[in-house]
Amino acid sequence: MSATAALAAALFVQGLALSLGLIVAIGAQNAFVLRQGLRREHVGSVVLFCAVADAVLIAAGVLGMARALGASPGLARALALAGAAFLAAYGVQALRRARQPRRLEATAGGAGPGRAAVLAQAAAFTLLNPHVYLDTVLLVGSIGAAQPAALQGWFIAGAGSASLLWFGLLGFGARRLAPWFARPVAWQRLDALIAVTMFVLAALLVRHALAAG
């Protein structure tokens, strides 16, 4: 494998791990996707909408931040270090969550609304959450923008694939995975893994920022 191919693969995995670490949490959007999966109503449409929305926001963040930071290497390093601090803080939060029993539950309910109404709900859960923009546009965007311009697409692809993988797992695997999601110990282990991932990514980001300086 050439050095370029190896770097592209590494950026894909980095984007995948970062996005998964940020998206895998107990929240309204995940509960909504899980509920639609349990109901088996418009699952494909909901999964596709949420995944595409995340991918568009990630791409806009990476490409937009790349243009904004291209003429200011000092600002790019500062944002990279700030991003590392954020990831480290997120890792600490994940460790705290790992010490507290939590669960993700969503009842199947009765007959649901039509496709348009369901997608409107998905849009609200996705686009009206301010943390979505902090995570995808600012944080993921600044980290992706710090990568070599020719390979930023691999980072975007990895981060976008994480959304498709996670929402697909929630929606299409809901009936099989619902008991697992309702087990506090499962989320505690997952949060511990997320914490380790965030710490590793923060360290890589610091190393990149210092090397660029």
Buried (B, 14 or more C-beta within 10 A) or exposed (E): EEEEEEBBBBBBEBBBBBBBBBBBBBEEBBBBBBBBBBBEBBBEBBBBBBBBBBBEBBBBBBBEBBEBBEEEEEEBBBBBBBBBEBBBEBBEBBBEBBEEEEEBEBEBEEEBEEEEEBBEBBEEBBEEBEEBBEBBBBBBBBBBBBBEEEBBBBBBBBBBBBBBBBBBBBBBBBEEBBEBBEEEEBBBEBBBBBBEBBBBBBEBBBEBBEEEE
